[in-house]
Amino acid sequence: MPFSHGAACPPSRPATHRATATMGETPEPSPQAPLAVLSKVELRVSCKHLLDRDTLNKSDPCVLLLMQSQGQWMEVDRSEIIKSNLNPVFAKIFTVDYYFEEVQKLRFEVYDSHGHAGVGTHDDDFLGGMECTVGQIVAQKRVTKPLFLKYGKFAGKSTITVISEEISGNNGYVELAFRAKKLDDKDLFSKSDPFLEIYRIDDDRSEQLVYRTEVVKNNLSPIWEPFKVSLNSLCSCEEKRKLRCVVWDYDSRGKHDFIGEFFTTFEEMQKAMGENKVQWDCMNPKYKIKKRNYKNSGVVVLLDLKIHRVYSFLDYIMGGCQIHFTVAIDFTASNGDPRNSCSLHYINPYQPNEYLKALVAVGEICQDYDSDKKFSALGFGARIPPKYEVSHDFAINFNPDNDECEGIQGVVESYQSCLPKIQLYGPTNVAPIISKVARVAANEERTKEASQYFILLILTDGVVTDMADTREAIVRASYLPMSIIIVGVGNADFTDMQILDGDDGILRSPKGEPVLRDIVQFVPFREFKNASPTALAKCVLAEVPKQVVEYYSYKAFPPPLPPARHPRLQPQLAPVRAPPAPRSVAWGRTGSPPGPNPAADPSLPGGGVHREPAARYGDSPGAPVQGTPPCAAQGTGGPQRALPGPSGPCPVARSRSVPAVPSVPAFLSL
């Protein structure tokens, strides 16, 4: 395939968030509805016969992986830089989500790096590129294609090979720590500069590079930094699969000197668990034949081996974690008089309004994860009986001691019964409800168990008026087991609401404190008007599984009932830092390329912090705005006016059932 890219290489930049799509089912007409992740795929890259762009040495190649998203190429990740090598085998493993239903276009770009300047910035640093699809790589498992320069010109005899491997369901990884003793000295005026490579030997006897350590300069007894690899990468989750380990003396020109090698298995490596150590003779086959008294070229020692378990969303759900669903409904006057057909709250006996459509679409999914099928239903922005004072966190069943309703149908009935009993007023303050749910989540956090996660669905017709307090409440909530979904109802301009969704940057409190996790998802309902009812739920709930795993991984909480595991996989859940708000990174940013196999960071301090919201509008009643026609006011988030209605309770009977493991819809499965 001719490569049409302009070939100017982007400067080096820091490690970026991978531009992989979120999980979900096959999309409906809405372009925002995500797809179902069939599986994740690992890609290994190597090149041959690269162009030599350097005068004195050979090229120092680096590979950039880009994925096409909405017509734009976005950088997913990049490999390490291999010095002075025209036939590089990169240690970096690229991971992408694989969707059967989608054509996922990939672009591999190879550049000659210039040391500290990073990947080059001129056309002559571009060594070639290749485009293909994830489906092609997965179907063929091994794809070798020529590299092209700009304007479709061949890059000499250069080729790139991409090997794909599906990540299996075994979600363990292993941490290894190696050292060596008394290695052969390959340098004349100094000592060797050793590094270690580990290869997995596959069934076809081919070798796949698993990991390459750093170089330890001028040392015959090096201690390499500990590193982590997945069990799937190391041994395809087969303990007896043979591994080849090679020790080299680094050469800046790329002509590394062979010191020795040894063969082992993961089964043998596991003897190093605990206080034990395992060592191997590092052998040079040529010396063994030529030298009569040859013993070895040094000894390699496995100092420590730790096996970790990384739990998935399904591990938590099937282990008994419950999802508690709360809905908060906007009852401000900008919605229009519910008795008028122009109102967003108008109850049409033949057609549900947008509030009901959004409520049912999301609630019907969440109810599968809550064993008692009881949902908290709250309202804000209305004057409520008996005194008709403004409230921003009232129970729509008017039971202050128990705001839960029986199932989604119970919420719908309470909503319909509530409308004639309240006066729509304002303003649109949502921080009190976020803080109210956060207090419940904070109590759950203190149990130190992964037993209950909270989802708050906020349905509103306009931009919130307490933005500063809302940002503060979200930052506090990001340390708790909860996620927030905001659906904009009506035709208002919701541009200012995008600040609450961390997809385009990291949300910060007014004091500058960033969220620990991206927990907010905002979508305007109008984008799903012509789609099926499930399209909205697929979009807004797609991030929830990741958010659940991020929180419990950060807190190092295992599932209540850990799932069956590999007999040697002990439940050593490693605390990891929750990543910052994900951002798509366009081609051409600056920084340094990421290193392979980054280790997990220790957990952050804090968590469970809650700040009571400041006094809000409505604590003392204000005068309503008069004269706004219902049709003109709906969905604007603008001037509010009081709308009259009678008062009365709305009792709902309740009973608790024994928790059970819920069924899991396929599109939410990891």
C-alpha positions as CSV (number, residue, x, y, z in Angstrom):
1,M,0.0,0.0,0.0
2,P,1.6,3.4,-1.0
3,F,2.5,5.5,2.0
4,S,1.2,9.0,1.6
5,H,2.4,10.6,4.8
6,G,4.5,13.8,4.4
7,A,7.4,12.1,6.3
8,A,8.2,15.0,8.6
9,C,8.8,13.3,11.9
10,P,7.2,14.6,15.1
11,P,9.6,15.6,17.9
12,S,10.0,13.2,20.8
13,R,7.4,13.5,23.6
14,P,6.4,11.9,26.9
15,A,4.5,8.6,27.1
16,T,0.8,9.2,26.1
17,H,-2.5,7.6,26.9
18,R,-3.2,4.9,24.4
19,A,-5.7,5.9,21.8
20,T,-7.8,2.8,22.1
21,A,-11.6,2.9,21.9
22,T,-13.7,2.2,24.9
23,M,-15.8,-1.0,25.3
24,G,-19.4,-1.2,24.3
25,E,-21.7,-3.0,21.9
26,T,-22.2,-2.6,18.2
27,P,-23.0,1.1,17.6
28,E,-26.4,2.4,16.7
29,P,-26.7,5.4,14.4
30,S,-25.0,7.8,16.9
31,P,-21.3,8.2,16.0
32,Q,-20.5,8.4,19.7
33,A,-21.8,4.9,20.6
34,P,-18.8,2.7,21.3
35,L,-18.2,-0.8,20.0
36,A,-17.8,-4.2,21.7
37,V,-14.2,-5.0,22.4
38,L,-13.8,-8.6,21.2
39,S,-10.3,-8.9,22.8
40,K,-7.0,-7.1,23.2
41,V,-4.1,-7.8,20.9
42,E,-0.4,-7.5,21.4
43,L,1.7,-6.4,18.4
44,R,5.5,-7.1,18.2
45,V,7.5,-5.2,15.5
46,S,10.8,-5.8,13.7
47,C,12.4,-4.4,10.6
48,K,15.0,-5.5,8.1
49,H,17.2,-3.6,5.6
50,L,16.4,-0.1,6.9
51,L,17.8,2.9,5.1
52,D,21.1,4.2,6.6
53,R,20.6,7.9,7.2
54,D,23.7,8.4,9.3
55,T,27.2,9.2,7.9
56,L,29.5,7.6,10.4
57,N,27.1,5.1,12.1
58,K,24.0,3.2,11.1
59,S,20.5,4.6,11.7
60,D,19.0,4.5,15.3
61,P,15.5,3.4,14.5
62,C,12.3,4.0,16.5
63,V,8.8,2.9,15.5
64,L,5.7,5.0,16.1
65,L,2.2,3.4,16.0
66,L,-0.7,5.5,14.9
67,M,-4.4,4.7,14.7
68,Q,-7.0,6.4,12.6
69,S,-9.9,7.9,14.6
70,Q,-12.6,9.9,12.9
71,G,-10.4,10.5,9.9
72,Q,-7.4,11.7,11.9
73,W,-4.2,9.8,12.7
74,M,-3.5,9.7,16.4
75,E,-0.4,8.4,18.0
76,V,-1.0,5.3,20.2
77,D,2.5,4.6,21.4
78,R,6.1,4.4,20.3
79,S,8.9,1.9,20.7
80,E,12.3,2.3,22.3
81,I,15.2,3.5,20.2
82,I,17.7,0.9,19.1
83,K,21.2,2.3,18.4
84,S,23.0,1.7,15.1
85,N,20.9,-1.1,13.8
86,L,19.4,-1.6,10.3
87,N,17.6,-4.9,11.3
88,P,16.1,-4.0,14.7
89,V,13.8,-6.3,16.8
90,F,11.9,-3.9,19.1
91,A,11.3,-5.0,22.7
92,K,8.3,-2.7,23.0
93,I,4.9,-4.5,22.8
94,F,2.0,-2.5,21.5
95,T,-1.4,-3.3,22.8
96,V,-4.6,-2.4,20.9
97,D,-8.3,-3.2,21.3
98,Y,-9.6,-5.5,18.5
99,Y,-13.2,-4.9,17.2
100,F,-14.5,-7.5,14.7
101,E,-17.2,-5.0,13.5
102,E,-14.8,-2.1,12.7
103,V,-12.1,-1.4,10.1
104,Q,-9.2,-0.3,12.4
105,K,-6.6,1.4,10.4
106,L,-3.0,1.4,11.7
107,R,0.1,3.2,10.6
108,F,3.6,2.2,11.5
109,E,6.2,4.9,11.0
110,V,10.0,4.3,11.4
111,Y,12.3,7.1,12.2
112,D,16.0,7.6,12.7
113,S,16.5,9.1,16.2
114,H,19.2,11.6,16.9
115,G,20.1,10.9,20.6
116,H,18.9,13.5,23.1
117,A,17.0,15.4,20.3
118,G,14.7,12.4,20.2
119,V,13.0,11.3,17.1
120,G,14.1,13.5,14.2
121,T,12.3,16.5,12.8
122,H,13.4,16.5,9.2
123,D,12.3,14.6,6.1
124,D,15.7,12.7,5.9
125,D,15.0,11.2,9.3
126,F,11.9,9.3,8.0
127,L,12.9,5.7,7.2
128,G,9.5,4.6,5.9
129,G,6.0,3.7,6.8
130,M,3.4,1.0,6.4
131,E,-0.4,1.1,6.7
132,C,-2.6,-1.9,7.4
133,T,-5.6,-2.9,9.6
134,V,-5.8,-4.7,12.9
135,G,-8.0,-7.3,11.2
136,Q,-5.3,-8.0,8.6
137,I,-2.7,-8.6,11.3
138,V,-5.0,-10.7,13.4
139,A,-6.1,-12.8,10.5
140,Q,-2.6,-13.5,9.3
141,K,-0.9,-13.4,12.7
142,R,2.3,-12.4,11.0
143,V,2.4,-9.6,8.4
144,T,5.5,-8.5,6.5
145,K,5.3,-5.5,4.2
146,P,7.7,-3.1,2.4
147,L,8.2,0.3,3.9
148,F,7.3,3.3,1.8
149,L,8.6,6.9,1.7
150,K,6.4,9.8,0.9
151,Y,4.7,9.9,-2.5
152,G,4.5,6.1,-2.6
153,K,8.2,5.6,-3.2
154,F,9.8,2.3,-1.9
155,A,12.2,2.7,1.0
156,G,14.8,0.6,-0.8
157,K,14.5,-3.1,0.3
158,S,13.2,-2.1,3.8
159,T,10.5,-4.2,5.3
160,I,8.5,-4.2,8.5
161,T,7.1,-7.3,10.2
162,V,4.3,-7.2,12.7
163,I,3.3,-10.3,14.7
164,S,0.0,-10.3,16.6
165,E,-1.0,-12.3,19.6
166,E,-4.3,-12.2,21.5
167,I,-4.1,-11.5,25.2
168,S,-5.6,-14.5,26.9
169,G,-8.0,-14.4,29.8
170,N,-5.1,-15.1,32.3
171,N,-4.6,-11.7,33.8
172,G,-1.5,-12.3,35.9
173,Y,1.9,-10.7,35.5
174,V,5.3,-11.5,37.0
175,E,8.0,-9.3,38.4
176,L,11.6,-10.5,37.9
177,A,14.9,-9.3,39.3
178,F,18.1,-10.6,37.7
179,R,21.8,-10.1,38.3
180,A,25.0,-11.7,36.9
181,K,28.4,-12.6,38.4
182,K,31.9,-12.8,36.9
183,L,30.8,-12.3,33.2
184,D,33.5,-12.5,30.5
185,D,35.2,-9.3,29.7
186,K,34.8,-8.4,26.1
187,D,36.4,-4.9,26.1
188,L,40.0,-4.2,25.8
189,F,40.4,-1.1,27.9
190,S,37.4,-1.4,30.2
191,K,35.0,-4.0,31.4
192,S,31.9,-5.3,29.6
193,D,28.7,-3.3,29.4
194,P,26.2,-6.2,29.8
195,F,22.5,-6.4,29.1
196,L,20.1,-9.3,29.2
197,E,17.5,-10.4,26.7
198,I,14.7,-13.0,27.3
199,Y,13.2,-14.8,24.4
200,R,10.1,-17.1,24.4
201,I,10.4,-20.1,22.1
202,D,7.1,-20.7,20.3
203,D,5.7,-24.0,19.0
204,D,7.1,-23.3,15.5
205,R,10.6,-22.9,17.1
206,S,10.6,-19.2,16.4
207,E,11.8,-16.9,19.1
208,Q,9.9,-13.8,20.3
209,L,11.7,-11.2,22.3
210,V,10.0,-10.8,25.7
211,Y,12.1,-8.2,27.4
212,R,15.5,-6.4,27.1
213,T,17.1,-5.0,30.2
214,E,19.0,-1.7,30.5
215,V,22.7,-1.6,29.9
216,V,24.9,-1.7,33.0
217,K,28.1,0.1,32.1
218,N,31.6,-1.2,32.9
219,N,30.5,-4.0,35.2
220,L,31.2,-7.8,35.1
221,S,28.7,-8.4,38.0
222,P,25.7,-6.3,37.0
223,I,22.4,-6.0,38.9
224,W,19.6,-5.1,36.5
225,E,16.5,-3.2,37.5
226,P,13.5,-5.4,38.3
227,F,10.9,-5.5,35.6
228,K,7.3,-6.7,35.0
229,V,5.9,-8.8,32.1
230,S,2.6,-10.5,31.6
231,L,2.5,-14.3,31.9
232,N,1.1,-14.3,28.5
233,S,4.0,-12.5,27.0
234,L,6.6,-14.5,29.0
235,C,5.5,-18.0,28.4
236,S,2.0,-17.9,26.8
237,C,0.8,-18.9,30.3
238,E,2.5,-22.3,29.9
239,E,4.9,-23.0,32.7
240,K,7.0,-25.6,30.8
241,R,7.5,-23.4,27.7
242,K,11.2,-23.0,27.0
243,L,12.8,-19.6,27.4
244,R,16.2,-18.5,26.0
245,C,18.1,-15.9,27.9
246,V,21.1,-14.1,26.3
247,V,23.7,-11.8,27.8
248,W,25.4,-9.3,25.5
249,D,28.2,-6.8,25.8
250,Y,26.7,-3.5,24.5
251,D,28.4,-1.7,21.6
252,S,27.4,1.8,20.7
253,R,27.7,0.9,17.0
254,G,25.2,-1.9,17.3
255,K,27.7,-4.7,17.0
256,H,27.0,-6.2,20.4
257,D,29.4,-9.0,21.6
258,F,27.8,-12.3,22.6
259,I,28.8,-13.2,26.2
260,G,26.6,-16.3,26.7
261,E,23.2,-17.8,27.0
262,F,21.1,-20.3,29.0
263,F,17.7,-22.0,28.7
264,T,15.0,-22.2,31.3
265,T,11.3,-22.3,31.9
266,F,8.9,-20.3,34.0
267,E,8.3,-23.4,36.1
268,E,12.0,-23.4,37.0
269,M,12.0,-19.6,37.6
270,Q,9.4,-20.0,40.3
271,K,11.9,-21.7,42.6
272,A,13.1,-18.1,43.2
273,M,9.9,-17.2,45.1
274,G,10.4,-16.2,48.7
275,E,14.0,-16.3,50.1
276,N,15.2,-18.8,47.4
277,K,17.4,-17.9,44.5
278,V,17.9,-19.6,41.2
279,Q,21.1,-19.4,39.1
280,W,22.2,-20.6,35.7
281,D,25.6,-21.0,34.0
282,C,25.9,-18.5,31.2
283,M,27.4,-20.6,28.4
284,N,29.1,-19.7,25.1
285,P,28.8,-22.8,22.8
286,K,32.0,-21.9,20.9
287,Y,34.1,-21.6,24.0
288,K,32.7,-24.9,25.2
289,I,33.9,-26.7,22.1
290,K,37.3,-24.9,21.9
291,K,38.3,-24.7,25.5
292,R,39.1,-27.9,27.4
293,N,38.6,-26.5,30.9
294,Y,35.8,-24.1,30.0
295,K,33.2,-23.9,32.8
296,N,31.1,-20.9,31.9
297,S,31.1,-17.2,30.9
298,G,29.6,-16.1,34.1
299,V,26.6,-16.9,36.2
300,V,23.1,-15.3,36.0
301,V,21.0,-15.2,39.2
302,L,17.3,-14.7,39.5
303,L,17.1,-12.8,42.8
304,D,13.4,-12.5,43.2
305,L,10.1,-13.5,41.4
306,K,6.7,-12.1,42.4
307,I,3.5,-13.2,40.7
308,H,0.7,-10.6,40.8
309,R,-3.0,-10.7,40.0
310,V,-4.7,-7.8,38.1
311,Y,-8.4,-8.1,38.6
312,S,-10.9,-7.3,35.8
313,F,-14.3,-5.7,36.0
314,L,-15.9,-9.1,35.7
315,D,-13.7,-10.4,38.5
316,Y,-15.3,-7.8,40.8
317,I,-18.9,-8.2,39.5
318,M,-18.8,-12.0,39.6
319,G,-17.1,-11.8,42.9
320,G,-20.2,-10.1,44.4
321,C,-19.6,-6.4,44.0
322,Q,-22.9,-4.6,43.6
323,I,-23.6,-1.5,41.5
324,H,-25.9,1.0,43.3
325,F,-27.7,3.3,40.9
326,T,-28.9,6.8,41.9
327,V,-30.8,9.1,39.5
328,A,-31.0,12.9,40.0
329,I,-33.6,14.8,38.0
330,D,-33.6,18.5,37.2
331,F,-36.9,20.2,38.3
332,T,-35.9,23.8,37.5
333,A,-38.4,26.1,35.8
334,S,-36.5,26.3,32.6
335,N,-38.0,22.8,31.7
336,G,-41.4,24.5,31.2
337,D,-44.7,23.9,32.8
338,P,-45.3,20.1,33.0
339,R,-48.9,20.7,32.1
340,N,-47.9,22.2,28.7
341,S,-47.0,19.9,25.8
342,C,-43.9,22.0,25.1
343,S,-42.4,21.2,28.5
344,L,-39.5,18.7,28.8
345,H,-41.4,17.2,31.8
346,Y,-44.7,16.8,29.9
347,I,-46.2,13.4,30.5
348,N,-47.5,12.1,27.1
349,P,-49.5,8.9,27.6
350,Y,-48.3,7.7,24.2
351,Q,-44.6,8.9,24.1
352,P,-42.2,9.1,27.0
353,N,-40.3,12.4,27.4
354,E,-36.6,12.7,27.2
355,Y,-36.1,12.4,30.9
356,L,-37.9,9.1,31.0
357,K,-36.1,7.8,27.9
358,A,-32.7,8.5,29.4
359,L,-33.7,7.2,32.8
360,V,-35.0,3.9,31.5
361,A,-32.1,3.4,29.0
362,V,-29.4,3.7,31.6
363,G,-31.3,2.3,34.6
364,E,-32.3,-1.0,32.9
365,I,-28.6,-1.8,32.4
366,C,-27.6,-0.9,35.9
367,Q,-30.3,-2.9,37.6
368,D,-28.7,-6.1,36.5
369,Y,-25.8,-5.3,38.8
370,D,-27.9,-4.6,41.9
371,S,-29.4,-7.6,43.6
372,D,-32.2,-5.8,45.5
373,K,-33.2,-3.8,42.5
374,K,-33.8,-0.7,44.6
375,F,-32.7,2.7,43.3
376,S,-32.3,6.1,44.9
377,A,-34.3,8.7,43.1
378,L,-33.6,12.4,43.9
379,G,-34.7,15.8,42.5
380,F,-33.2,19.2,42.6
381,G,-34.2,22.8,41.8
382,A,-37.8,22.6,42.9
383,R,-40.0,23.9,45.7
384,I,-41.3,21.0,47.6
385,P,-44.2,20.4,50.1
386,P,-45.2,21.0,52.8
387,K,-43.5,24.5,53.1
388,Y,-42.6,24.8,49.4
389,E,-39.0,25.7,50.1
390,V,-36.3,25.2,47.4
391,S,-34.5,21.9,47.7
392,H,-31.5,20.6,45.7
393,D,-31.5,17.0,47.0
394,F,-35.0,15.8,47.8
395,A,-36.4,12.3,47.5
396,I,-39.0,12.2,44.7
397,N,-41.0,9.7,46.7
398,F,-41.1,12.3,49.5
399,N,-39.8,9.8,52.0
400,P,-36.8,11.5,53.7
401,D,-35.9,8.4,55.5
402,N,-35.7,6.1,52.4
403,D,-35.2,7.6,49.0
404,E,-35.2,4.2,47.2
405,C,-37.8,3.0,44.7
406,E,-38.6,-0.5,43.6
407,G,-36.9,-1.0,40.3
408,I,-36.8,1.3,37.4
409,Q,-40.6,1.1,37.2
410,G,-40.8,2.4,40.7
411,V,-38.6,5.4,39.8
412,V,-40.8,6.1,36.8
413,E,-44.0,6.0,38.9
414,S,-42.4,8.2,41.6
415,Y,-41.3,10.7,39.0
416,Q,-44.8,10.9,37.4
417,S,-46.5,11.2,40.8
418,C,-44.0,13.8,41.9
419,L,-44.5,16.3,39.1
420,P,-48.0,17.7,40.1
421,K,-46.9,18.1,43.8
422,I,-43.9,20.4,43.3
423,Q,-43.2,23.8,42.0
424,L,-40.4,24.0,39.3
425,Y,-38.0,26.7,40.4
426,G,-34.2,26.9,40.4
427,P,-31.3,27.3,40.0
428,T,-29.5,24.3,38.6
429,N,-27.3,23.3,41.5
430,V,-25.9,19.7,41.3
431,A,-23.1,19.8,43.9
432,P,-25.4,19.0,46.8
433,I,-26.6,15.7,45.2
434,I,-23.0,14.7,44.2
435,S,-22.0,15.4,47.8
436,K,-24.9,13.4,49.2
437,V,-24.0,10.3,47.1
438,A,-20.4,10.8,48.0
439,R,-21.1,10.6,51.7
440,V,-22.7,7.2,51.2
441,A,-19.8,6.1,49.0
442,A,-17.4,7.3,51.7
443,N,-19.1,5.1,54.3
444,E,-18.7,2.2,51.9
445,E,-15.0,2.9,51.4
446,R,-14.4,2.6,55.1
447,T,-15.4,-1.1,54.9
448,K,-12.2,-1.6,52.9
449,E,-14.1,-4.1,50.7
450,A,-15.0,-4.1,47.0
451,S,-18.6,-4.7,47.8
452,Q,-20.5,-1.7,46.4
453,Y,-19.8,0.8,43.7
454,F,-22.1,3.9,43.1
455,I,-23.3,5.3,39.8
456,L,-25.0,8.7,39.9
457,L,-27.1,9.6,36.8
458,I,-27.8,13.4,36.6
459,L,-30.5,14.4,34.1
460,T,-30.5,18.2,33.5
461,D,-31.8,20.6,30.9
462,G,-29.1,23.3,31.3
463,V,-25.6,24.2,32.4
464,V,-25.1,24.0,36.1
465,T,-25.1,27.3,38.0
466,D,-22.8,26.1,40.8
467,M,-19.9,25.1,38.6
468,A,-17.2,25.8,41.1
469,D,-18.8,23.8,43.9
470,T,-19.6,21.0,41.3
471,R,-15.9,20.8,40.3
472,E,-14.9,20.6,44.0
473,A,-17.5,17.9,44.7
474,I,-16.3,15.8,41.6
475,V,-12.6,16.1,42.7
476,R,-13.6,14.8,46.2
477,A,-15.8,12.0,44.6
478,S,-12.9,10.8,42.4
479,Y,-11.3,9.3,45.5
480,L,-14.5,7.3,46.3
481,P,-16.1,4.3,44.7
482,M,-18.5,6.2,42.4
483,S,-18.9,7.4,38.8
484,I,-21.1,10.3,37.5
485,I,-23.1,10.3,34.3
486,I,-24.6,13.6,33.1
487,V,-27.2,13.6,30.3
488,G,-28.1,17.0,28.9
489,V,-31.9,17.0,28.0
490,G,-33.4,19.5,25.6
491,N,-31.8,21.9,23.1
492,A,-29.7,24.1,25.5
493,D,-26.1,24.9,24.7
494,F,-24.1,22.4,26.8
495,T,-20.7,23.6,25.7
496,D,-19.7,24.7,29.3
497,M,-20.7,21.2,30.6
498,Q,-17.8,19.6,28.7
499,I,-15.4,21.0,31.3
500,L,-16.8,18.4,33.7
501,D,-15.9,15.5,31.3
502,G,-12.2,14.8,31.6
503,D,-11.8,13.5,28.1
504,D,-10.3,16.8,26.8
505,G,-8.1,17.5,29.9
506,I,-7.8,16.9,33.6
507,L,-10.7,18.4,35.7
508,R,-9.4,20.5,38.6
509,S,-11.1,22.0,41.6
510,P,-11.2,25.8,41.9
511,K,-8.1,25.5,44.1
512,G,-6.3,23.6,41.3
513,E,-6.4,20.1,42.8
514,P,-6.8,17.5,40.0
515,V,-9.2,14.6,40.0
516,L,-7.7,11.3,41.0
517,R,-9.7,9.5,38.3
518,D,-11.8,10.6,35.4
519,I,-15.3,9.7,36.7
520,V,-17.6,11.9,34.7
521,Q,-19.2,11.2,31.4
522,F,-21.4,13.9,29.8
523,V,-23.5,13.5,26.6
524,P,-26.3,15.6,25.2
525,F,-29.5,13.4,24.7
526,R,-30.3,15.1,21.4
527,E,-27.5,13.1,19.8
528,F,-29.4,9.9,20.5
529,K,-32.9,11.0,19.6
530,N,-32.9,9.0,16.4
531,A,-31.0,6.0,17.8
532,S,-32.4,3.0,19.6
533,P,-32.9,3.3,23.4
534,T,-29.8,1.2,24.0
535,A,-27.4,3.5,22.2
536,L,-27.4,6.0,25.0
537,A,-26.7,3.4,27.6
538,K,-23.9,1.9,25.6
539,C,-22.2,5.3,25.3
540,V,-22.5,6.6,28.8
541,L,-21.8,3.3,30.6
542,A,-18.8,2.3,28.4
543,E,-16.3,3.9,30.8
544,V,-17.8,2.4,34.0
545,P,-15.9,-0.9,33.9
546,K,-12.6,0.8,33.6
547,Q,-13.5,3.3,36.3
548,V,-14.5,0.4,38.7
549,V,-11.2,-1.4,38.1
550,E,-9.1,1.8,38.4
551,Y,-10.7,2.6,41.8
552,Y,-10.3,-0.9,43.3
553,S,-6.8,-1.2,41.9
554,Y,-5.8,2.1,43.4
555,K,-7.2,1.0,46.8
556,A,-5.7,-2.5,46.4
557,F,-9.1,-4.1,47.2
558,P,-9.6,-7.6,45.8
559,P,-13.1,-8.9,44.8
560,P,-15.2,-10.1,47.7
561,L,-15.0,-13.6,46.4
562,P,-11.8,-13.9,44.3
563,P,-12.4,-15.9,41.1
564,A,-10.6,-19.2,40.4
565,R,-7.0,-18.6,39.4
566,H,-3.9,-20.3,38.2
567,P,-2.7,-22.5,41.1
568,R,0.5,-20.5,41.5
569,L,-1.2,-17.1,41.1
570,Q,-1.3,-15.8,44.7
571,P,-3.7,-12.8,45.4
572,Q,-0.8,-10.3,45.5
573,L,-2.9,-7.4,44.2
574,A,-0.4,-4.6,43.4
575,P,-1.6,-1.1,44.2
576,V,-1.5,1.0,41.0
577,R,-1.9,4.7,40.5
578,A,-5.1,5.6,38.8
579,P,-4.2,7.1,35.4
580,P,-5.0,10.8,34.7
581,A,-8.0,11.8,32.6
582,P,-7.4,10.1,29.2
583,R,-6.6,12.3,26.3
584,S,-6.2,11.6,22.6
585,V,-2.8,12.9,21.5
586,A,-2.4,14.2,18.0
587,W,0.6,13.3,15.8
588,G,3.5,15.7,16.3
589,R,3.7,16.5,20.1
590,T,7.0,17.0,21.9
591,G,8.7,15.1,24.7
592,S,10.6,11.8,25.1
593,P,9.6,8.3,24.0
594,P,8.3,6.0,26.7
595,G,10.3,3.1,27.9
596,P,9.0,-0.5,27.6
597,N,7.3,-2.4,30.4
598,P,6.7,0.5,32.9
599,A,6.3,-0.7,36.5
600,A,3.2,0.1,38.5
601,D,3.5,3.1,40.7
602,P,2.7,3.0,44.4
603,S,-0.8,4.1,45.4
604,L,-1.5,7.7,46.1
605,P,-2.2,9.1,49.5
606,G,-5.7,10.3,50.5
607,G,-9.1,9.0,49.6
608,G,-12.4,9.3,51.2
609,V,-12.1,13.1,51.7
610,H,-15.4,14.9,51.8
611,R,-16.1,18.6,52.0
612,E,-19.6,19.8,52.9
613,P,-20.9,22.1,50.2
614,A,-21.2,25.8,50.8
615,A,-24.6,27.5,51.2
616,R,-26.5,27.4,48.0
617,Y,-29.2,29.4,46.3
618,G,-32.5,28.3,47.8
619,D,-31.4,28.1,51.4
620,S,-33.5,31.3,51.7
621,P,-36.4,31.6,49.2
622,G,-36.0,34.1,46.5
623,A,-38.6,35.7,44.2
624,P,-39.5,33.7,41.1
625,V,-39.0,35.2,37.7
626,Q,-42.4,36.0,36.1
627,G,-43.6,36.0,32.6
628,T,-41.5,33.3,30.9
629,P,-43.6,31.3,28.4
630,P,-43.1,27.5,29.0
631,C,-42.2,26.8,25.4
632,A,-39.6,29.6,25.2
633,A,-38.1,28.6,28.5
634,Q,-37.6,24.8,27.9
635,G,-34.1,23.5,27.6
636,T,-32.5,26.9,27.9
637,G,-31.1,26.7,31.4
638,G,-32.1,30.4,31.5
639,P,-34.5,32.4,33.7
640,Q,-36.4,30.3,36.2
641,R,-40.1,30.8,37.3
642,A,-42.2,29.1,39.8
643,L,-44.8,26.6,38.6
644,P,-47.6,25.7,41.1
645,G,-48.7,22.3,42.2
646,P,-50.4,20.5,45.1
647,S,-48.5,18.6,47.7
648,G,-48.7,15.0,49.0
649,P,-46.7,12.0,49.9
650,C,-45.6,9.2,47.5
651,P,-45.0,6.1,49.7
652,V,-43.3,3.0,48.1
653,A,-43.2,-0.4,49.7
654,R,-39.8,-2.0,50.0
655,S,-38.2,-5.4,50.9
656,R,-34.6,-6.6,50.8
657,S,-33.6,-9.7,49.0
658,V,-30.5,-11.9,49.5
659,P,-27.6,-10.6,47.3
660,A,-26.8,-12.8,44.3
661,V,-24.3,-12.6,41.5
662,P,-26.0,-10.7,38.6
663,S,-25.9,-11.6,35.0
664,V,-23.5,-9.5,32.9
665,P,-24.5,-8.0,29.5
666,A,-21.9,-8.9,26.9
667,F,-21.1,-5.3,26.0
668,L,-20.0,-4.5,29.5
669,S,-17.7,-7.5,29.8
670,L,-13.9,-7.0,29.8
